[in-house]
Amino acid sequence: MKLQSNPSKPFDVAYQGAAGAFSEEAALRFIGEQPLLLPCRQFEDVFDSVTAGRALRGVIPIENTLAGSVHDCYDLLRRFELKIAGETVLHVSHNLISLPGARFEEIREVRSHPVALAQCENLFRRHPQLVPIPVYDTAGAVETLMRENTQHVAAIASIRAAVIHGAYVLLSDIQDQMENYTRFLLIKPDDGEAPDGWLSDLKTTVLFKTADRPGALFECLRPFAELGIDLKKLESRPLRDEPFQYLFYADLVGNAAAAPMREALARLKQTAAFVRVLGSYALQSRSSLG
């Protein structure tokens, strides 16, 4: 990871969290080991940084196998005119991290992101003296822990966060389920370019709104079924400015620029009240998990 030395040069990737966050690890997977990284406090800051040109790309979590979808990021994909350019899946291993020399018996407060705390409920059930304290970021909890130098406080984060900030790993792999994965997306400005037509091993994410009539969702999805296009995921999100109305995010296997996906999208646009293709990008295979 490089530090920014030229303030006029944009960062390679923006991500939410402090150094050592899982989003930072995802960014390194996307870009390589020497990118210029821009840590951000909130997910919206990532989108703002890419839109404003402070960063060329951004990395956001979109789904966890235990906690489910990251709804804030789905809503931000709708608000900002950015494209999805890639996905990667990380195995999430949570660890109890403390000051060097601290003993487990001394710990009374455990800080981390609310999702990380929820994924380690068995730890708090077995040790009721530990009080979970939600903060904005896993790695940020380690950074704050080291800065405050408090013996009775621990954090839940990655081993990478402990190494970066000079902390100590008290307990490893404390998550309730070992099969814990998070899917991350790479986002970038919409440059108008479509993926090459011959690239077929892609996933396409589509945002659409149905007409307000019976059977509207069925009609929107029918072209994909009839053309043999695999629907990997369907996510609905409420429209805040239209009570009890919803947008749908569909993950579909195929390239938006190639048949039969191109035909299915054309038919969707004839049926739906609104359609936006959020991007076509390399499909993450199951064999790559781990």
DABELMO-V902890 format. One record per residue. RES is the residue in one letter. PSI is psi in radians with two decimals (none if undefined). Layout:
res=<RES RES>
psi=<PSI PSI>
This chain:
res=<M K L Q S N P S K P F D V A Y Q G A A G A F S E E A A L R F I G E Q P L L L P C R Q F E D V F D S V T A G R A L R G V I P I E N T L A G S V H D C Y D L L R R F E L K I A G E T V L H V S H N L I S L P G A R F E E I R E V R S H P V A L A Q C E N L F R R H P Q L V P I P V Y D T A G A V E T L M R E N T Q H V A A I A S I R A A V I H G A Y V L L S D I Q D Q M E N Y T R F L L I K P D D G E A P D G W L S D L K T T V L F K T A D R P G A L F E C L R P F A E L G I D L K K L E S R P L R D E P F Q Y L F Y A D L V G N A A A A P M R E A L A R L K Q T A A F V R V L G S Y A L Q S R S S L G>
psi=<2.33 2.67 2.63 2.08 -0.36 1.78 -0.36 -0.23 2.30 2.67 2.69 -0.76 2.38 2.50 2.77 2.26 3.13 3.05 2.29 -0.03 2.72 -0.59 -0.58 -0.73 -0.70 -0.70 -0.71 -0.59 -0.72 -0.76 -0.44 -3.06 -0.13 0.73 2.79 2.00 2.46 1.77 2.43 2.68 -0.71 2.78 -0.70 -0.57 -0.58 -0.85 -0.74 -0.74 -0.71 -0.75 -0.69 -0.13 0.11 -0.44 2.52 -0.56 2.93 2.77 2.27 2.51 2.50 -0.39 2.41 2.46 -0.37 -0.77 -0.24 -2.72 2.62 1.63 -0.62 -0.69 -0.62 -0.77 -0.62 -0.56 -0.57 -0.72 -0.61 2.53 1.14 2.74 2.58 2.19 -0.12 2.91 2.67 2.73 2.22 2.43 2.18 2.03 2.05 2.53 2.55 2.08 2.39 -3.13 2.58 2.32 -0.19 2.62 2.61 -0.65 -0.37 -0.36 2.28 -0.41 2.32 2.10 2.49 3.09 2.52 -0.65 -0.73 -0.73 -0.74 -0.49 -0.05 0.60 -0.57 -0.60 -0.80 -0.51 -0.70 -0.45 1.38 -0.20 -0.27 2.15 2.07 2.31 1.97 2.38 3.11 -0.28 2.55 -0.95 -0.58 -0.56 -0.67 -0.76 -0.79 -0.71 -0.83 -0.63 -0.69 -0.40 0.86 2.09 -0.55 0.06 2.42 3.00 2.75 2.11 -2.97 2.78 -0.62 -0.72 -0.70 -0.76 -0.81 -0.71 0.07 0.51 -3.12 2.39 1.92 -0.82 2.44 2.67 1.04 0.04 2.65 -0.64 2.30 -0.53 1.33 1.91 2.54 2.34 2.26 2.59 2.53 2.18 2.63 2.94 2.63 1.77 0.07 -0.09 2.37 2.65 2.67 2.47 -0.47 -0.17 1.79 -0.38 1.09 2.83 2.45 2.28 2.23 2.38 2.24 2.77 2.31 2.78 2.73 1.33 2.76 2.42 0.14 -0.72 -0.70 -0.78 -0.61 -0.64 -0.34 -0.73 -0.61 -0.68 -0.78 -0.50 0.14 0.55 2.21 2.16 1.93 -0.60 2.53 2.11 2.29 2.50 2.38 2.57 2.02 -0.53 0.01 1.59 2.30 0.44 2.65 2.61 2.64 2.39 2.14 2.25 2.09 2.51 2.07 2.98 2.19 -0.42 -0.06 2.70 2.56 -0.04 -0.69 -0.75 -0.73 -0.70 -0.64 -0.72 -0.63 -0.73 -0.43 -0.38 -0.72 2.74 -0.41 2.41 2.37 2.19 2.07 -0.22 2.69 2.34 2.88 2.33 2.21 2.10 2.68 -0.56 -0.29 -0.12 2.55 none>
